[in-house]
Each structure stands twice: as structure tokens, then as C-alpha cells.
Amino acid sequence: MNNGYYIGIGRRKEATARVYLKEGSGQAQVRTNDGKEKELKDYFYMEPSLCEDICQPLKLFSKENDYDFFARVKGSGFHSQAEAIRLGIARALLKVSPEYKITLRSFSLLTRDARKVERKKIGFKKARKKTQFSKR
């Protein structure tokens, strides 16, 4: 516990989220790289289902109204940032109580998705797309 906060870090693709979890009334805020703070629903306004996915670790234990969280995100797109925040919340909950590990693990909320974009190779148009072959 650091200054009253439980800290969890989540990553997905190029997105990184540092989540600060604190006992409170269920408020959720997101701060981007440019320093702007927004409510969770305002930040993910284009797809409200992402907010439900983010709060899934808290909903498992019926704690969505017991904890406030504040997330600092940078990199990648909205979906990757949402998954990074969800992983950060799950890791912060582990610091609250280690007994949550079995349940979080069974819903695969502690597993980091290691898939990333494959790099472009020399002589190819994209990572695997070759130039068109002409026989004659």
C-alpha cells in the first residue's frame, strides 16, 4: 500500500496503464499522456461496453461501489488501453487481498495477452505480404 493506494500495472500491445485503487465510493477516472483527466465513461464514450469489461474484476467480488480507481494510460488504442486498465485493476486487487487470486485466475483476468504487432521485414510490403510474383 502506497499513500493509501494499491497500485497495479497492466499492459496490452503498446498500451500501458498504471492503476491506483483506493477505498471509496466507486468513482473511476482516466488520465492520458497529455495530462487531461476524464471520467471512465467520458473517456470510453464510443463504446460503453468497454467500461463494463474494465470493471469486471471489481464486479466479481461486488466491490464496484467500494473502491475508487484512477488510471494513467498511454500508448496504443482504446481497446488495448481498456484491457490494460482491467489487468491493472486485477493486479491491484491482489494486493488488497491475496485470496482473490483463485477467482481472478479462473476468469483469466491475471493473464497478460502477449500478442503484439509483427514487425515489417525488408523486401516485403507488410509483415508477411510479399510483392506480386510475375512468372513471365
DRENDREN-729314 format. One record per residue: x, y negated, z negated of N, C-alpha, C in turn. Coordinates in steps of 0.1 Angstrom, whole numbers, plus 5000, padded with zeros to 4 digits. Layout:
BEGIN
PT  n.east  n.north  n.up  ca.east  ca.north  ca.up  c.east  c.north  c.up
PT  X  Y  Z  X  Y  Z  X  Y  Z
...
***
This chain:
BEGIN
PT  n.east  n.north  n.up  ca.east  ca.north  ca.up  c.east  c.north  c.up
PT  5008  5012  5000  5000  5000  5000  5009  4988  5000
PT  5006  4979  5009  5015  4967  5011  5006  4954  5010
PT  5007  4947  4999  5000  4935  4997  4984  4937  4997
PT  4980  4949  4993  4966  4952  4993  4961  4959  5005
PT  4970  4961  5015  4966  4966  5028  4972  4980  5030
PT  4965  4989  5036  4970  5002  5041  4973  5000  5056
PT  4985  5002  5060  4989  4999  5074  4991  5012  5082
PT  4985  5012  5094  4987  5023  5103  4990  5018  5117
PT  4999  5025  5124  5003  5021  5137  4998  5031  5147
PT  4992  5027  5158  4987  5036  5168  4992  5031  5182
PT  4995  5041  5190  5000  5038  5204  4992  5047  5214
PT  4991  5041  5226  4985  5048  5237  4989  5041  5250
PT  4995  5049  5259  5001  5044  5271  5011  5033  5267
PT  5009  5020  5272  5017  5009  5268  5011  5001  5257
PT  5000  5005  5252  4993  4997  5241  4999  5001  5227
PT  5000  4990  5219  5004  4993  5205  4995  4985  5196
PT  4990  4991  5186  4981  4985  5176  4986  4987  5162
PT  4987  4976  5155  4991  4977  5140  4978  4973  5133
PT  4973  4983  5125  4961  4981  5118  4963  4979  5103
PT  4956  4969  5098  4957  4966  5084  4943  4969  5078
PT  4942  4979  5069  4930  4984  5063  4929  4979  5049
PT  4918  4973  5045  4917  4968  5031  4902  4970  5026
PT  4900  4973  5014  4887  4974  5008  4879  4961  5010
PT  4867  4962  5015  4859  4950  5017  4845  4954  5021
PT  4840  4946  5031  4825  4947  5034  4823  4952  5049
PT  4833  4957  5056  4831  4962  5069  4834  4953  5080
PT  4841  4942  5078  4845  4933  5089  4856  4939  5097
PT  4856  4936  5110  4867  4941  5119  4871  4929  5128
PT  4884  4927  5128  4890  4916  5136  4901  4921  5145
PT  4903  4915  5156  4914  4919  5165  4922  4906  5169
PT  4935  4907  5168  4944  4896  5172  4952  4900  5183
PT  4953  4892  5194  4960  4896  5206  4974  4890  5205
PT  4982  4892  5215  4996  4887  5215  4997  4872  5215
PT  4986  4865  5221  4987  4850  5222  4982  4844  5209
PT  4979  4852  5199  4975  4846  5186  4960  4844  5183
PT  4952  4847  5193  4938  4844  5191  4931  4856  5184
PT  4923  4852  5174  4916  4862  5166  4901  4863  5171
PT  4896  4875  5172  4882  4877  5176  4876  4888  5168
PT  4863  4888  5167  4856  4899  5161  4857  4911  5171
PT  4856  4923  5165  4858  4935  5173  4848  4935  5185
PT  4835  4932  5182  4825  4933  5193  4827  4922  5203
PT  4833  4910  5199  4836  4900  5209  4848  4903  5218
PT  4857  4911  5212  4869  4914  5220  4866  4925  5230
PT  4858  4935  5226  4854  4946  5235  4840  4944  5240
PT  4837  4932  5244  4823  4928  5248  4819  4935  5261
PT  4828  4939  5270  4824  4945  5282  4820  4960  5281
PT  4823  4966  5270  4819  4980  5268  4817  4982  5253
PT  4805  4981  5248  4802  4982  5233  4805  4996  5228
PT  4805  5006  5237  4807  5020  5232  4822  5021  5226
PT  4831  5013  5231  4844  5013  5226  4845  5010  5211
PT  4836  5001  5206  4836  4997  5192  4832  5009  5184
PT  4822  5017  5189  4818  5029  5182  4830  5040  5181
PT  4837  5041  5192  4848  5050  5192  4859  5046  5182
PT  4861  5033  5182  4872  5028  5173  4868  5031  5158
PT  4856  5029  5155  4852  5031  5141  4849  5045  5137
PT  4851  5055  5146  4848  5069  5144  4855  5074  5131
PT  4868  5071  5129  4874  5077  5116  4867  5072  5104
PT  4863  5060  5104  4856  5054  5092  4842  5060  5091
PT  4835  5063  5102  4821  5068  5102  4821  5083  5097
PT  4832  5090  5099  4833  5104  5095  4831  5105  5079
PT  4836  5095  5072  4836  5095  5058  4826  5085  5052
PT  4817  5080  5061  4807  5069  5057  4814  5058  5050
PT  4825  5053  5055  4833  5042  5049  4833  5029  5058
PT  4824  5029  5068  4825  5017  5077  4821  5004  5070
PT  4813  5005  5059  4810  4993  5052  4818  4991  5039
PT  4828  5000  5037  4836  4999  5025  4850  4993  5028
PT  4854  4993  5041  4867  4988  5044  4866  4977  5055
PT  4875  4967  5054  4877  4957  5064  4890  4961  5071
PT  4890  4959  5084  4903  4961  5091  4906  4950  5101
PT  4919  4948  5102  4924  4937  5110  4935  4944  5119
PT  4934  4943  5132  4943  4949  5141  4950  4939  5150
PT  4963  4941  5152  4971  4933  5161  4975  4942  5173
PT  4970  4938  5184  4972  4947  5196  4980  4939  5207
PT  4987  4947  5214  4995  4942  5226  4997  4952  5236
PT  4997  4948  5249  5000  4958  5260  4988  4965  5265
PT  4990  4969  5277  4980  4978  5284  4966  4972  5286
PT  4956  4981  5287  4942  4976  5290  4933  4979  5278
PT  4921  4976  5279  4911  4977  5268  4909  4991  5263
PT  4908  5000  5272  4906  5014  5268  4918  5019  5260
PT  4930  5017  5264  4942  5021  5257  4943  5014  5244
PT  4940  5001  5244  4940  4994  5231  4930  4999  5221
PT  4918  5003  5226  4908  5008  5217  4913  5022  5211
PT  4919  5030  5219  4924  5043  5214  4936  5041  5204
PT  4944  5031  5207  4955  5028  5198  4950  5023  5185
PT  4939  5015  5185  4934  5010  5172  4927  5022  5164
PT  4921  5031  5171  4914  5042  5165  4925  5051  5158
PT  4936  5053  5165  4947  5061  5159  4953  5054  5147
PT  4954  5041  5148  4959  5033  5137  4950  5033  5124
PT  4937  5033  5127  4928  5034  5115  4929  5047  5109
PT  4930  5058  5117  4931  5071  5112  4943  5073  5103
PT  4954  5067  5108  4967  5068  5100  4967  5060  5088
PT  4960  5049  5088  4958  5041  5076  4949  5048  5066
PT  4939  5055  5070  4930  5062  5061  4938  5074  5054
PT  4948  5079  5061  4956  5089  5055  4964  5084  5043
PT  4968  5071  5044  4975  5065  5032  4965  5062  5021
PT  4952  5060  5024  4942  5058  5014  4941  5071  5006
PT  4939  5082  5013  4937  5095  5006  4942  5106  5015
PT  4952  5114  5011  4957  5125  5019  4947  5136  5021
PT  4937  5136  5013  4927  5147  5015  4919  5145  5028
PT  4919  5134  5034  4912  5131  5047  4919  5138  5059
PT  4931  5143  5057  4939  5148  5068  4932  5160  5075
PT  4926  5169  5067  4920  5181  5073  4908  5177  5083
PT  4900  5168  5078  4888  5164  5086  4893  5156  5098
PT  4902  5147  5096  4907  5139  5107  4914  5148  5118
PT  4921  5157  5113  4928  5166  5122  4918  5175  5130
PT  4907  5179  5124  4898  5188  5130  4890  5180  5141
PT  4889  5167  5140  4882  5159  5150  4893  5153  5160
PT  4905  5158  5159  4917  5154  5167  4919  5139  5168
PT  4917  5132  5156  4919  5118  5155  4933  5114  5151
PT  4941  5124  5147  4955  5121  5144  4965  5124  5155
PT  4960  5129  5166  4968  5133  5177  4971  5121  5187
PT  4983  5118  5189  4986  5108  5199  4986  5113  5213
PT  4979  5106  5222  4978  5111  5236  4991  5106  5242
PT  5000  5115  5246  5013  5112  5251  5013  5109  5266
PT  5002  5110  5273  5002  5107  5287  5006  5093  5291
PT  5015  5091  5300  5018  5078  5304  5019  5078  5320
PT  5020  5066  5325  5021  5064  5340  5034  5069  5344
PT  5034  5078  5355  5046  5083  5360  5053  5072  5368
PT  5066  5072  5368  5074  5061  5374  5074  5064  5389
PT  5076  5053  5397  5077  5053  5411  5091  5058  5415
PT  5092  5067  5425  5105  5072  5429  5110  5065  5442
PT  5123  5065  5444  5128  5059  5456  5124  5067  5468
PT  5120  5059  5479  5116  5066  5491  5101  5070  5492
PT  5094  5069  5481  5080  5072  5480  5072  5059  5480
PT  5060  5059  5484  5051  5047  5483  5047  5045  5468
PT  5043  5056  5462  5039  5055  5447  5047  5066  5440
PT  5042  5071  5429  5050  5081  5421  5052  5094  5429
PT  5041  5098  5436  5042  5111  5444  5038  5109  5458
PT  5033  5098  5462  5028  5096  5476  5040  5094  5485
PT  5041  5102  5495  5052  5101  5505  5047  5093  5517
PT  5056  5089  5525  5052  5082  5538  5047  5093  5547
PT  5039  5089  5557  5033  5099  5566  5043  5105  5575
PT  5043  5118  5576  5052  5126  5584  5047  5127  5598
PT  5056  5124  5608  5052  5125  5622  5061  5136  5628
PT  5055  5146  5634  5063  5157  5640  5069  5153  5653
PT  5062  5145  5661  5067  5140  5674  5067  5125  5675
***
